[in-house]
Amino acid sequence: MNRKFHLLLFLFFSFLCLSAAERPALLPLPQQVDWSGSTFSAREIAFSGEKTHRKLLILWLEENGISLGGRPGGKTISLSLVDHIEGVAVNPQESYRLKVTASAITIEALTEKGLYWGVQTLRQLTRLKGSRPEVAGCRIVDWPAFRVRGFMHDVGRGYLSVQELKREIAMLSRYKINVFHWHLTDNQAWRLESKLFPMLNDSIHMTRLPGKYYTQEEVREVMTFCREQGVTLIPEIEMPGHSEAFKRTFRHDMQSPEGMKILKLLVDEACELFAGLPYLHIGTDEVRFTNPTFVDEMVEYVRSKGMKAISWNPGWTYKAGEIDMLQMWSSRGKPYKGIPVIDSRLHYINHYDAFADLAALYYSNVAEQQQGSDDYAGAVIAVWNDRQLAEEQHILLENGFYPAMLTLAERTWQGGQEEYFYTRGSLIGLEGTKDYRDFAAFESRMLRHKEIYFEGYPFAYVRQSNVKWRISDAFPNGGDLKKAFPPEEKLAENYLYEGKNYASQKAIGAGIYLRHVWGNTVPSFYKEPQPDHTAYAWTWVWSPRKQEVGLWACTQNYSRSEKDLPPPQGKWDYKESRIWVNDNEINPPTWTATHTVHSNEIPLGNENFEARPPIPVTLNKGWNKVLLKLPVGKFQTREVRLVKWMYTFVFVTPDGKKEVEGLLYSPDKRR
């Protein structure tokens, strides 16, 4: 009897584990989900609901080869609007309730927007088993913690084709991203077509990517597409700063009486073009105000055209009622009571490292709030193109666009997290904690989505929650960046050097900041990092066989907003960093950029690991030694304005598409 009981218990828990393993990897994770263990499967189903709601199912039906029709008493799908959904904490207008049984799928919401998000979740619940679609049985009650969940492209400095923009909008709406902020004008170019003043779009007035702009027909195409994907478009016309393209064209500053007359005509044209959209973003950052009435007058003018106005903060100072929304853009940004805010302060991914900052984004709450309110709208990821990138795909690839956006989708929908970027910097110090397990689970879900949905998309990310290190206390190098220290002779947890003890601490991650690019604003491995020091990081990597792998490595992530010079040929950086695998030195690639003049108009070459093929490395069967030497001199130099004392290191498949299966990273050789 006892043996039979234990056998049944074993089979029961095996079934639970199997069921959990087969569950779809939902992202963002719903607020409430209960799995039933049943499965809905049909090739033909009957639809119940308003005819206007059937269009929400088109993509799901096409993806899975399902037709609407069905026989009486057969499988059904129902979409309907209801007056109330029990348990919703905030933002009920975007909430939905979804139930999947063996015979029926029902989606209920207060609005069509809620129905749309329910269908996006349904798409993630559905898998093809052979040629037959199966939907995991469950009951979900879901709502977003924040009402603004978005991304911004600076096409004034750069340019992304309409086809590319639509591709991003469609993909991100699957993850309930609901705002596209379109920064259409800047110093380099005015990329919004004006039929009133066509000379504004003339190549002669563009200092970058001349001739590239969006026609009004293309703008309407993007507007329509956003509407179909449940995404709110927020166009931005930057004023009165970042407006050199305007000044080159008209020979008037925006704040002058003549400039304001022209600008109002352009606002007339824009508001007519963008009719039906709720907001027009007017900028107002990084400028000296010479006309004290300019901002108030332009806000009221935008409002008189039937649109609400958004403004950057820091920028012009407002009181409640004087602006409709603020967008915080730096650590100096602050919320004002009575004015809704969007948090973009530390969401500039043009400065992000692909790995270290992604973990920080996951762990940080939004605007120091765990859920939204009237005053806290949400967050927007910003992609600025201060430095030109040669190809539009590299704007996405080198900025880690899709991994960052999926992380933001999770955080802004789920809400939560106790701390902001200021107190939580990465995976450092989290091994064995609930926070670490939560990130590892999220990372697994995200990589599952990469595998299923992102073939052919730029997505330079592999698992990093298993990449473990020891990092030494930093040795003072006195400005001699080539100076050697004891870890180059022997690896140990502690060192006695010149009468002083130097310990080592554990760390996790494929990207580690020893000192963050934003200094002490964001925590890093060293609590008080000092210049003129040398650190060492090491681990052992167990491989099940001898094999050729690829290596993603860098020791200075090049920001896409700096004029920095490329590294010297034959060196990883200007800091004299070095990398060894099994005591064989790994040389850097041949750098494709060789310029010696600082310029934002010279595109990055292959400085960042995402922009080059992985470095070929041979791993032996068993344990392989990895050692990195990481010196630093000054934190700002002539060659690099913001020195990143950091490293990225992880083995990938030779083509760079996936992690290498079966590897174990352990600085203590523990399997």
C-alpha positions, -999 to +999 in steps of 0.1 A: +000+000+000+028+024+010+047+016-022+016+021-043+009+055-026+044+067-033+041+056-069+008+075-073+024+105-056+054+103-079+031+101-110+010+130-097+040+154-093+055+142-126+022+152-142+024+186-125+059+192-137+051+181-172+020+203-173+041+233-161+067+226-187+041+225-215+024+258-204+028+287-228+054+313-218+032+343-215+047+378-218+039+401-202+028+378-174-009+382-167-020+396-133-040+365-125-038+332-143-051+298-133-043+268-154-069+241-158-050+213-175-076+211-203-069+219-240-091+236-266-085+222-301-104+227-333-100+235-370-135+251-373-153+270-346-185+290-343-181+327-334-204+345-309-204+383-306-206+416-325-196+415-361-172+444-355-153+422-330-146+394-355-119+414-372-099+412-339-095+374-345-082+376-381-045+372-373-052+344-348-074+325-373-048+329-401-018+319-380-035+287-369-055+276-400-088+280-382-120+289-400-152+304-385-183+284-391-188+253-370-217+231-364-244+235-337-231+221-304-195+223-316-165+244-304-171+281-300-153+314-294-170+344-279-160+381-277-182+404-257-182+437-238-193+437-202-198+465-176-174+452-149-146+427-143-141+417-107-107+421-092-092+447-116-070+472-096-063+499-121-069+508-158-101+489-162-105+502-197-077+479-209-086+450-187-100+417-200-111+383-188-102+352-208-114+316-202-104+285-222-121+252-217-121+221-239-152+233-257-151+271-257-130+303-256-145+334-241-130+369-239-148+397-221-137+433-217-151+467-209-138+481-242-125+470-276-090+478-264-094+452-237-107+426-262-077+433-284-053+426-255-072+395-247-068+383-283-030+390-280-029+367-250-049+341-269-023+342-297+004+333-271-017+306-256-020+288-289+005+263-303+004+241-334+008+204-326+016+191-360-009+209-381-035+211-353-039+242-331-041+237-294-050+264-268-039+258-232-069+257-208-069+285-183-088+314-167-071+348-168-081+381-153-057+408-165-051+445-166-021+469-170-004+484-140+004+515-162-016+530-190+014+542-210+037+515-222+057+528-252+087+533-274+102+564-290+122+567-322+143+598-330+139+600-367+149+636-368+185+625-363+180+592-380+154+576-402+134+544-402+114+533-432+076+531-429+079+494-435+102+490-405+081+512-383+050+491-391+070+459-384+079+471-349+045+484-341+029+451-351+054+430-332+053+451-300+015+453-299+016+415-294+032+424-260+006+451-252+029+480-259+004+507-266+023+539-274+046+549-303+063+583-297+075+596-331+102+623-327+099+638-362+120+669-361+154+679-348+185+699-356+195+676-384+163+674-403+125+681-404+112+648-415+075+656-415+063+667-449+049+702-451+028+711-481+027+747-469+065+750-467+080+723-489+114+739-487+115+727-450+120+691-464+145+701-490+178+681-489+197+714-487+183+720-452+191+685-439+226+679-424+221+641-421+204+616-444+193+643-469+161+637-487+147+613-461+113+624-447+078+611-443+051+622-468+017+630-454+004+600-471+030+578-453+021+595-420-016+586-425-005+551-433+013+548-400-016+564-381-040+539-396-017+510-388-012+521-352-050+523-347-054+488-361-027+475-337-042+491-306-013+516-304-016+554-297+006+575-319+022+605-302+039+628-328+065+652-317+075+686-332+104+698-312+102+734-301+118+759-295+151+740-291+165+713-314+152+733-342+182+742-364+165+727-394+137+752-390+162+780-386+182+770-417+150+770-437+133+802-426+163+823-412+142+829-381+144+815-346+113+798-334+110+822-305+110+853-327+077+869-337+083+858-373+093+823-362+062+819-341+039+829-370+055+803-392+054+777-364+017+782-358+010+776-395+030+743-392+011+734-361-022+741-380-010+717-407+002+691-382-030+691-362-051+687-393-029+658-404-029+642-370-067+648-364-081+622-341-049+617-321-050+628-285-016+644-281+010+665-298+044+666-281+061+700-282+095+693-268+108+723-248+140+707-235+177+717-237+171+753-249+176+789-236+142+806-235+145+841-249+107+846-252+090+842-219+055+838-235+065+812-261+057+780-243+024+791-228+013+805-261+022+774-281+005+751-255-027+771-257-025+771-295-021+733-297-051+730-273-072+753-295-067+729-323-083+700-304-051+683-292-035+680-258+001+690-253+030+670-239+063+685-228+097+672-218+109+677-182+134+691-173+124+719-196+098+746-192+083+748-157+045+743-154+018+744-128-011+719-128-034+727-157-008+744-178+003+713-196-015+680-202+014+656-196+051+657-188+078+633-200+107+630-176+139+627-197+168+627-172+176+619-135+167+656-129+132+650-141+106+652-114+068+647-112+045+675-104+012+670-086-017+672-108+002+667-141+005+631-154+040+620-161+057+595-184+090+581-171+119+581-196+146+592-172+168+561-173+152+545-203+176+558-229+187+526-244+212+543-267+234+543-236+225+507-225+246+477-223+228+447-238+230+426-207+237+446-175+212+474-181+185+449-192+186+434-158+184+468-142+154+477-163+137+445-152+143+452-115+134+489-115+099+500-109+083+528-130+087+564-117+093+549-082+057+536-083+044+501-082+013+509-102+000+538-121-024+565-110-038+598-124-003+614-119+018+584-130+010+573-166+038+549-174+071+547-192+086+551-227+119+536-239+138+561-260+161+554-289+182+585-297+204+587-327+229+615-318+255+594-336+246+582-370+243+544-376+248+531-411+218+508-413+183+509-398+187+474-385+217+485-365+196+511-347+176+481-334+205+457-330+231+478-312+205+494-290+191+460-279+157+473-289+136+441-288+150+427-255+146+461-238+111+465-251+100+430-240+114+438-206+096+472-204+064+454-216+067+431-186+074+458-161+048+484-172+021+457-175+029+438-143+040+468-122+056+460-089+093+461-079+104+478-047+132+499-060+142+523-088+174+523-109+191+544-082+193+515-058+192+484-081+217+481-109+219+445-121+221+409-111+251+415-088+246+401-054+213+384-061+222+347-065+198+325-046+172+352-039+136+354-051+146+384-072+172+363-090+147+335-096+121+359-109+145+374-134+157+339-145+121+329-151+114+361-170+145+356-191+135+320-199+101+333-211+117+361-232+141+337-249+112+313-256+095+342-274+128+350-292+128+314-305+092+313-316+085+348-329+117+367-336+134+347-364+149+373-387+146+401-362+176+418-345+177+402-311+213+400-296+206+384-263+211+350-247+207+337-212+229+354-187+214+343-154+237+313-155+269+332-162+288+334-128+320+351-119+344+361-093+357+396-094+387+408-074+389+439-053+405+466-075+443+469-074+457+505-075+478+508-107+491+543-103+481+552-138+501+523-153+474+504-171+498+476-182+509+468-147+503+431-137+488+419-104+486+384-087+455+371-104+476+368-136+498+343-119+472+323-099+434+324-093+424+326-056+396+340-035+420+363-016+453+379-023+479+396-001+495+423-022+520+449-008+508+442+027+471+446+020+444+420+016+424+419-017+394+397-017+370+386-044+332+386-046+308+367-067+288+382-095+263+371-121+257+383-156+270+384-192+275+421-188+290+436-156+295+473-148+324+478-124+314+515-126+282+525-145+283+549-174+260+572-153+284+571-124+269+565-090+234+572-102+231+535-110+248+510-087+276+489-100+299+461-087+322+485-068+303+507-044+330+535-046+348+529-078+381+549-082+401+558-112+436+543-118+427+508-107+428+473-122+402+446-116+402+409-126+372+388-134+373+350-138+353+319-141+356+283-152+334+270-180+326+233-182+319+220-217+305+185-223+328+180-253+356+197-272+338+222-295+341+254-316+319+282-301+315+319-306+324+346-281+305+378-275+330+401-257+337+438-252+352+460-226+337+493-236+301+494-248+300+522-273+271+545-267+251+554-298+250+590-286+287+598-283+315+609-307+340+584-292+370+572-312+373+535-321+398+513-301+434+512-313+440+482-336+452+452-317+436+464-284+402+459-269+400+495-257+421+524-245+423+509-210+447+480-219+420+453-211+430+417-219+411+384-222+424+349-218+407+315-224+427+285-212+457+309-208+456+317-245+450+354-251+419+363-272+427+391-295+402+417-305+388+418-340+402+441-367+383+473-361+365+485-392+365+522-380+399+539-380+390+576-377+409+599-354+385+628-355+355+630-331+323+632-351+287+622-347+285+619-385+310+590-386+289+558-380+300+532-355+318+503-371+321+469-354+331+484-320+301+468-303+298+430-302+263+430-317+277+445-349+302+418-357+304+380-360+312+362-327+349+355-322+358+318-328+370+300-297+378+263-290+365+249-257+381+218-244+360+190-229+357+196-192+367+228-174+380+259-193+396+288-176+384+324-184+403+354-171+397+391-179+421+419-169+401+452-166+422+483-159+409+518-159+426+552-158+404+583-159+367+580-162+367+606-190+394+607-217+402+624-249+393+593-269+361+583-250+340+609-232+322+584-208+346+556-200+326+524-192+345+503-167+328+471-176+329+440-196+306+417-216+315+381-220+294+351-230+298+321-253+273+317-281+268+294-311+292+302-339+265+320-358+256+341-327+219+331-326+218+310-294+236+302-262+258+271-263+239+243-247+254+223-219+279+249-207+283+255-170+298+288-157+313+283-122+342+304-108+346+277-081+344+247-105+312+234-090+289+213-111 
